[in-house]
C-alpha cells in the first residue's frame, strides 16, 4: 500500500493512524508513504516506523509578493516533475492500493495511480472538501468522509462516512497524575490547554498573552503549545512564570488531554476529531488562512451541536480572555459540551478506513 499526502499534522497523523490500523488487520502489508520534500511528514513518518519518499511539490502561494509570483509560475513544472516521480515510485513499488490523505503530494500520486487502474481511496477530513480531493473524486474508487452531506461534492455511490482517524495514544486511559507530573503542574489547579498546531498560530498566541498574568492570579495554569516559529520569543518572555508550561510541540497528547479542563484550539480536522474523542470543552478559533475557509466550516459544525464555542480569528484578542474565564468556571456548560462532543466522536475511524482499504485489496486479488 502507498499512502500519500501530508504537509501538516492534520494530514500526517491520520495517515499514520491508518497505516497502523491496516497493519493490525494485515500485519504483512508493506507500506510506503509518499510526501512532499521539506514538509513535516519527511520527519514524522520515519519516526513512526515507516518508509517515505518525497516529491518536489508545493501548493499555490496565496500571499501576494514578487517571490510568491515567481514560485507560482514554477509550479506547473514542479507538478509535471512530481507526477513523473510518482509514476516511477508506483511502477517500482507496485502497490495493490493507493491512499490519499490530502496535502500537496496526494494530488499527483493519486492521479497517476488512478490512471494506471490501481485501486484508490481518498480520505476527506473536513466538512468542506479541498480542491485536490474534489478534482480526484471522479477518478478514485472510494471516498472516506468525516461529515454528513458531502454527497453534494462527491459521488454518493463512492462515499463512506468513517470519521477522521486520531492518534492511537489518545485512546489510552491515562492517570491524570501522570499527566500533571509530565508537565510539572499542580493537580489541584484547573488547566487550560492552548493548541496552535504544529507550526503555531499567531492570533492565538497574541490572544493568550493578553490574560496570561491574570490566569496565574486566578490559580489557573496553562499548557501553551506555541508552535516552533513562535516558541523562542514566547519562552524567553514567560517561562519564569509559575503555573505555565510552554512547549513548541507536544509529543504526549494523551498526557496533555488527561489534564485539560478547557482547550483553546484552531479548528483543523484532526484537532476536532481528537477533541470529540477525549470530550474536552473547547474554544475554537478557526484559521482564516486555509483554503475554502474549511476550518470555520469545521468549527461551525461543532458549535451548532453545542460542542464548542466559536470565536472568529479577528475577534480573538478581544473575546478569548472573557470566554476562557467564564467557561472554566461554568461546570454545567462544560458537562453539556462534553456530552455533545461524545455524541460526535468516532474513535474507530482508522479501523473503518482500514476495512475499506482491505476491501479494495480483495477486489484487486479477485
C-alpha positions as CSV (number, residue, x, y, z in Angstrom):
1,X,0.0,0.0,0.0
2,X,1.1,3.6,-0.7
3,X,-0.2,6.4,1.5
4,X,0.3,9.8,0.0
5,X,-0.1,13.3,1.5
6,X,0.9,15.5,4.4
7,X,2.1,19.0,4.9
8,X,0.6,19.5,8.4
9,X,-0.1,17.3,11.4
10,X,-3.7,17.3,10.4
11,X,-2.8,15.2,7.4
12,X,0.3,13.3,8.7
13,X,-1.0,11.9,11.9
14,X,-4.3,10.5,10.4
15,X,-2.2,8.9,7.7
16,X,0.0,7.2,10.3
17,X,-3.1,6.1,12.2
18,X,-4.5,4.5,9.0
19,X,-1.2,2.7,8.4
20,X,-1.2,1.3,12.0
21,X,-4.8,0.2,11.5
22,X,-4.1,-1.7,8.3
23,X,-1.1,-3.4,10.0
24,X,-3.3,-4.5,12.8
25,X,-5.6,-6.3,10.4
26,X,-3.0,-7.4,7.8
27,X,0.4,-7.5,9.6
28,X,2.3,-8.5,6.5
29,X,1.2,-5.4,4.5
30,X,4.2,-3.4,3.1
31,X,3.5,0.3,3.4
32,X,5.3,3.2,1.7
33,X,4.5,6.8,2.3
34,X,4.9,9.5,-0.4
35,X,5.1,13.0,0.9
36,X,6.4,16.5,-0.1
37,X,10.1,17.3,0.4
38,X,10.7,19.7,3.2
39,X,7.4,19.1,4.9
40,X,6.8,17.6,8.3
41,X,5.9,14.1,7.0
42,X,9.5,13.6,6.0
43,X,10.4,13.6,9.7
44,X,7.3,12.2,11.4
45,X,6.7,9.2,9.2
46,X,10.1,7.6,9.8
47,X,9.8,8.3,13.5
48,X,6.6,6.2,13.3
49,X,8.5,3.3,11.7
50,X,7.5,3.7,8.1
51,X,9.5,4.4,4.9
52,X,8.8,7.6,2.9
53,X,9.8,9.1,-0.4
54,X,9.4,12.7,-1.3
55,X,8.1,14.7,-4.2
56,X,9.4,18.2,-5.0
57,X,5.9,19.7,-4.8
58,X,4.3,22.6,-3.0
59,X,0.9,24.4,-3.1
60,X,-0.2,27.7,-4.6
61,X,1.3,30.6,-2.7
62,X,-1.7,32.8,-1.9
63,X,0.0,35.8,-0.3
64,X,0.8,38.5,-2.9
65,X,4.5,39.1,-3.3
66,X,7.1,39.1,-6.1
67,X,8.7,36.0,-4.7
68,X,5.4,34.1,-4.5
69,X,4.5,35.1,-8.0
70,X,7.7,33.5,-9.3
71,X,7.1,30.4,-7.2
72,X,3.6,30.1,-8.7
73,X,5.0,30.4,-12.2
74,X,7.3,27.5,-11.5
75,X,4.5,25.3,-10.1
76,X,3.4,23.7,-13.4
77,X,7.0,22.5,-13.9
78,X,7.2,21.2,-10.3
79,X,3.8,19.4,-10.8
80,X,5.0,17.7,-14.0
81,X,8.2,16.5,-12.4
82,X,6.3,15.3,-9.3
83,X,3.9,13.4,-11.5
84,X,6.8,11.7,-13.3
85,X,8.4,10.9,-10.0
86,X,5.2,9.5,-8.6
87,X,4.9,7.3,-11.6
88,X,8.4,6.0,-11.1
89,X,7.7,5.2,-7.4
90,X,4.4,3.4,-8.2
91,X,5.9,1.3,-11.0
92,X,8.8,0.2,-8.8
93,X,6.7,-0.4,-5.6
94,X,3.7,-2.0,-7.4
95,X,1.1,-1.2,-4.8
96,X,-2.2,-3.1,-4.5
97,X,-3.9,0.1,-3.3
98,X,-3.0,3.8,-3.1
99,X,-4.5,6.0,-0.4
100,X,-4.6,9.8,-0.4
101,X,-5.0,11.8,2.8
102,X,-4.8,15.3,1.4
103,X,-1.8,17.6,1.1
104,X,0.5,18.6,-1.8
105,X,1.8,15.1,-2.6
106,X,-1.5,13.3,-2.8
107,X,-2.7,15.0,-6.0
108,X,-0.1,13.7,-8.4
109,X,0.3,10.4,-6.7
110,X,-3.4,9.6,-6.7
111,X,-3.9,10.9,-10.2
112,X,-1.1,8.6,-11.5
113,X,-2.4,5.6,-9.6
114,X,-6.0,6.0,-10.9
115,X,-4.7,6.4,-14.5
116,X,-2.8,3.1,-14.0
117,X,-6.1,1.4,-12.9
118,X,-4.7,0.8,-9.4
119,X,-7.5,0.8,-6.7
120,X,-7.5,4.2,-5.0
121,X,-9.1,5.7,-1.9
122,X,-9.1,9.3,-0.6
123,X,-9.8,10.4,3.0
124,X,-11.5,13.8,3.2
125,X,-11.1,15.2,6.7
126,X,-13.0,18.4,6.5
127,X,-16.7,19.4,6.3
128,X,-15.8,21.3,3.1
129,X,-13.5,19.4,0.8
130,X,-10.2,20.7,-0.5
131,X,-9.6,21.3,-4.2
132,X,-7.4,18.3,-4.6
133,X,-9.9,15.8,-3.3
134,X,-12.8,17.4,-5.3
135,X,-10.7,17.0,-8.5
136,X,-9.8,13.4,-7.6
137,X,-13.3,12.3,-6.6
138,X,-14.3,11.2,-10.1
139,X,-11.2,9.1,-10.6
140,X,-10.8,7.3,-7.3
141,X,-12.8,4.2,-6.2
142,X,-13.7,5.1,-2.6
143,X,-14.0,8.4,-0.7
144,X,-14.0,8.2,3.2
145,X,-15.5,11.2,4.9
146,X,-15.9,12.6,8.4
147,X,-19.0,14.6,8.0
148,X,-22.5,14.1,6.6
149,X,-23.9,15.8,3.5
150,X,-20.7,15.6,1.4
151,X,-22.6,14.0,-1.5
152,X,-23.0,17.4,-2.9
153,X,-19.3,17.4,-3.6
154,X,-18.7,13.7,-4.1
155,X,-20.5,10.8,-6.0
156,X,-22.7,9.2,-3.3
157,X,-22.1,5.7,-4.6
158,X,-18.4,6.1,-3.7
159,X,-18.7,7.9,-0.4
160,X,-18.5,6.2,3.0
161,X,-18.7,8.1,6.3
162,X,-15.9,6.7,8.5
163,X,-14.9,9.7,10.7
164,X,-11.3,11.0,11.0
165,X,-8.5,8.8,12.3
166,X,-7.0,10.0,15.6
167,X,-3.6,9.4,17.1
168,X,-3.6,6.0,18.7
169,X,-2.1,7.2,22.0
170,X,-5.0,9.5,22.9
171,X,-7.3,6.4,23.1
172,X,-5.3,5.2,26.1
173,X,-6.7,5.6,29.6
174,X,-4.2,7.8,31.4
175,X,-3.9,8.5,35.2
176,X,-4.2,12.3,35.4
177,X,-1.4,12.3,38.0
178,X,0.9,11.1,35.3
179,X,-0.1,14.0,33.1
180,X,0.4,16.6,35.8
181,X,3.8,15.0,36.6
182,X,4.8,15.0,32.9
183,X,4.1,18.7,32.6
184,X,5.3,19.6,36.1
185,X,2.0,21.2,37.0
186,X,-0.3,21.3,40.1
187,X,-3.0,18.7,40.1
188,X,-5.1,20.9,42.4
189,X,-5.5,23.7,39.8
190,X,-7.6,23.9,36.8
191,X,-5.7,23.7,33.5
192,X,-6.3,25.5,30.2
193,X,-4.5,23.9,27.2
194,X,-3.6,26.2,24.2
195,X,-3.1,24.4,20.9
196,X,-1.9,26.4,17.9
197,X,-1.0,23.5,15.6
198,X,2.5,22.2,14.7
199,X,3.5,25.5,13.1
200,X,1.8,27.7,15.7
201,X,-1.0,30.3,15.4
202,X,-0.1,34.0,15.8
203,X,-3.6,35.1,16.7
204,X,-4.0,32.6,19.4
205,X,-0.5,33.3,20.9
206,X,-1.2,37.1,20.9
207,X,-4.6,36.5,22.5
208,X,-3.2,34.3,25.3
209,X,-0.6,36.9,26.1
210,X,-3.4,39.4,27.0
211,X,-4.5,37.3,30.0
212,X,-1.6,35.1,31.0
213,X,-0.8,37.1,34.2
214,X,-4.4,37.2,35.2
215,X,-4.8,33.5,34.7
216,X,-1.9,33.0,37.2
217,X,-3.6,35.3,39.7
218,X,-6.8,33.2,39.4
219,X,-4.9,30.0,40.1
220,X,-5.5,28.8,36.5
221,X,-2.4,27.1,35.0
222,X,-1.6,26.8,31.3
223,X,0.0,24.4,28.9
224,X,0.8,26.6,25.9
225,X,1.8,24.9,22.7
226,X,3.2,27.8,20.7
227,X,4.4,26.2,17.5
228,X,8.0,26.1,16.5
229,X,8.1,29.5,14.9
230,X,6.9,31.4,18.0
231,X,8.5,29.2,20.7
232,X,11.7,31.0,21.4
233,X,10.2,34.5,21.8
234,X,7.3,33.4,24.0
235,X,9.5,31.1,26.1
236,X,12.0,33.9,26.8
237,X,9.2,36.2,27.9
238,X,7.1,33.9,30.0
239,X,9.0,30.8,31.0
240,X,9.8,32.1,34.5
241,X,6.2,32.5,35.4
242,X,4.6,30.0,37.8
243,X,1.9,27.6,36.6
244,X,2.7,27.7,32.9
245,X,4.3,25.1,30.7
246,X,5.5,26.5,27.3
247,X,6.3,24.0,24.6
248,X,6.8,24.2,20.8
249,X,5.3,20.7,20.1
250,X,3.6,18.1,22.3
251,X,4.8,14.6,21.9
252,X,2.4,13.1,24.5
253,X,-1.1,14.2,23.6
254,X,-2.6,11.6,25.9
255,X,-0.9,13.2,28.9
256,X,-2.0,16.6,27.7
257,X,-5.7,15.8,27.2
258,X,-5.8,14.0,30.5
259,X,-5.2,17.2,32.5
260,X,-7.1,19.7,30.2
261,X,-10.2,21.3,31.7
262,X,-10.6,23.6,28.7
263,X,-8.9,23.5,25.3
264,X,-8.3,26.6,23.1
265,X,-7.5,25.4,19.5
266,X,-7.5,26.0,15.8
267,X,-10.2,24.0,14.0
268,X,-8.3,21.6,11.9
269,X,-10.0,18.3,11.2
270,X,-7.5,16.3,13.3
271,X,-7.8,18.6,16.3
272,X,-11.6,18.5,16.3
273,X,-11.7,14.7,15.9
274,X,-9.4,14.3,18.9
275,X,-11.4,16.8,21.0
276,X,-14.6,14.8,20.3
277,X,-12.9,11.5,21.3
278,X,-11.5,12.9,24.5
279,X,-14.6,15.1,25.1
280,X,-12.8,18.2,26.3
281,X,-14.7,21.6,26.5
282,X,-13.2,23.7,23.8
283,X,-12.9,27.2,22.4
284,X,-12.2,27.1,18.6
285,X,-10.5,30.0,16.7
286,X,-10.5,28.9,13.1
287,X,-7.6,29.9,10.9
288,X,-8.6,32.3,8.2
289,X,-5.6,31.4,6.1
290,X,-6.7,28.0,4.8
291,X,-8.3,27.0,1.5
292,X,-12.1,27.4,1.2
293,X,-12.1,28.6,4.9
294,X,-12.7,25.0,5.8
295,X,-11.7,25.5,9.5
296,X,-14.6,27.9,10.0
297,X,-17.0,25.3,8.5
298,X,-15.5,22.6,10.7
299,X,-15.9,24.7,13.8
300,X,-19.4,25.7,12.9
301,X,-20.4,22.1,12.8
302,X,-19.3,21.6,16.4
303,X,-20.6,25.0,17.6
304,X,-24.1,24.3,16.1
305,X,-24.2,21.0,18.0
306,X,-23.3,22.7,21.3
307,X,-20.0,21.0,21.4
308,X,-17.7,24.1,21.2
309,X,-17.5,27.9,21.5
310,X,-16.5,29.5,18.2
311,X,-14.5,32.8,18.1
312,X,-13.7,34.4,14.7
313,X,-10.0,34.9,14.3
314,X,-10.4,38.7,14.1
315,X,-12.3,38.7,17.5
316,X,-9.9,36.5,19.4
317,X,-7.8,39.2,21.1
318,X,-10.9,40.9,22.2
319,X,-13.0,37.9,23.3
320,X,-10.8,35.0,24.3
321,X,-9.9,36.2,27.8
322,X,-13.5,36.5,29.0
323,X,-14.7,33.3,27.3
324,X,-11.9,31.3,28.9
325,X,-12.5,32.5,32.4
326,X,-16.3,32.1,32.0
327,X,-16.2,28.6,30.6
328,X,-13.7,27.1,33.0
329,X,-15.9,28.2,35.9
330,X,-19.2,27.1,34.3
331,X,-19.4,23.4,35.2
332,X,-22.8,22.9,33.8
333,X,-21.9,24.2,30.4
334,X,-18.7,22.1,30.4
335,X,-20.7,19.0,31.2
336,X,-23.1,19.7,28.4
337,X,-20.3,20.3,26.0
338,X,-18.7,17.0,26.9
339,X,-21.9,15.1,26.3
340,X,-22.3,16.8,22.8
341,X,-18.7,16.0,21.9
342,X,-19.1,12.3,22.9
343,X,-22.1,12.1,20.5
344,X,-19.9,13.3,17.7
345,X,-16.9,11.1,18.5
346,X,-15.8,8.3,16.1
347,X,-12.9,6.6,17.8
348,X,-12.9,3.6,15.4
349,X,-12.4,5.7,12.3
350,X,-8.9,4.4,11.5
351,X,-10.2,0.8,11.7
352,X,-13.2,1.6,9.4
353,X,-10.9,3.2,6.8
354,X,-8.6,0.2,7.0
355,X,-11.5,-2.1,6.3
356,X,-12.4,-0.1,3.2
357,X,-8.8,-0.3,2.1
358,X,-8.7,-4.1,2.6
359,X,-11.9,-4.4,0.6
360,X,-10.2,-2.7,-2.4
361,X,-7.2,-5.1,-2.0
362,X,-9.6,-8.1,-2.0
363,X,-11.3,-6.9,-5.1
364,X,-8.0,-6.5,-6.9
365,X,-7.0,-10.0,-5.9
366,X,-10.3,-11.3,-7.1
